[in-house]
Amino acid sequence: MCEQQYFIEYVLGYRGPSNQKADKGTIVHKVLEVLAFIKKAKQDSVSYINDDILGNIDVENYNLEQINDKVYQHYSETNPHHNWSDKDKKDCAKWVEKAISLNNGMFDPRNRDIVYPEQHFDFVIDKEWANYDFEDNGQKISGKLGLKGTIDLITKIEDNFYEIIDWKTGRRLNWVTGKEKTYECLQKDPQLRIYHYAVSHLYPDIENIMITINFINDGGPYSICFQKKDLKDTERMIREKFEYIKNTKKPRLNKSWKCKKLCHFGKTTFENTNITPLEEYRDYQITPKGEFMTKCEQIHHDIQLQGMESVIQSYKHPNHSIGFYKPPGE
């Protein structure tokens, strides 16, 4: 959506506070994840699962309402910057119920043959085009492009047919264009194609992979089927994006109403940090002349004057390491 925001988050390592709607989605995902692990344990003839939030759970004797409550309590306490209310708690429980009751429980993980819930992937693409080579603080770093992520749920339909299930609690929108995602859009969706690419890497013997993206609150499930022959187009998409990012010298700043409303870096400055805030000295900028520039504008300003490499040296967050992945919700 914005190259500048990508640069600030993934290269410089700054993160804004989480969005409450996204955190409510994380709560729903966590409950569905627990249900999937309960079913996986039953398949494997295991009596208990141990969850990082809920502790030990007896897979034959558990209470879904208590799971909802404990997961909600954990994330609401972990994110106190939101104004949590009883409505938020009811919303999360209601969305879980909508997900597991649709079509007589068709997407309830407990009614599925579970391959793996919350499947992490982290592998390099062993192709010549995937090479990179750069310097960081005088240290030469080289390697190959890696793909990292987490898939909500992988289930088995038949011996040679897996279904990936991904839940969304938000709207069925392309947030860049503002338009609804259609089947045609979903067939080209980078997230879904990368999921197919990753599962084909993790389970190379599986020929047919279907991805169902379930918009719990906006239209329900949409299923797209992928085959081995689709991997070539996906790899081409990844390669084009990788080469574009690698060759970028000045990340593009997309100025719009979203900067002040949705983007943390468009709403805050470097005041009270270890970075010296800059005063705006130009007319006709988003920040009025004489006031401190937003983080976004200040970084963009310095890239224009000093170049990207200099900005990375000056602004990179001291705790940021490029290349390490944290699963959602951690």
Sequence and secondary structure as in RCSB ss.txt:
>XXXX:A:sequence
MCEQQYFIEYVLGYRGPSNQKADKGTIVHKVLEVLAFIKKAKQDSVSYINDDILGNIDVENYNLEQINDKVYQHY
SETNPHHNWSDKDKKDCAKWVEKAISLNNGMFDPRNRDIVYPEQHFDFVIDKEWANYDFEDNGQKISGKLGLKGT
IDLITKIEDNFYEIIDWKTGRRLNWVTGKEKTYECLQKDPQLRIYHYAVSHLYPDIENIMITINFINDGGPYSIC
FQKKDLKDTERMIREKFEYIKNTKKPRLNKSWKCKKLCHFGKTTFENTNITPLEEYRDYQITPKGEFMTKCEQIH
HDIQLQGMESVIQSYKHPNHSIGFYKPPGE
>XXXX:A:secstr
  HHHHIIIIIS       HHHHHHHHHHHHHHHHHHHHHHHHTT SEEEETTTEEEETTS  HHHHHHHHHHHH
HHH TTS   HHHHHHHHHHHHHHHHHHHHTT GGGS EEEEEEEEEEE  SGGGEEEEEETTEEEEEE EEEEE
EEEEEEEETTEEEEEEEE S SB TTT  B  HHHHHT HHHHHHHHHHHHHSTT  EEEEEEEETTTTEEEEEE
E GGGHHHHHHHHHHHHHHHHT SS     SHHHHHT GGGT  STTSSS   B  SSSSSS TTSB  HHHHHH
HHHHHH HHHHHHHH  TT  TT    TT 
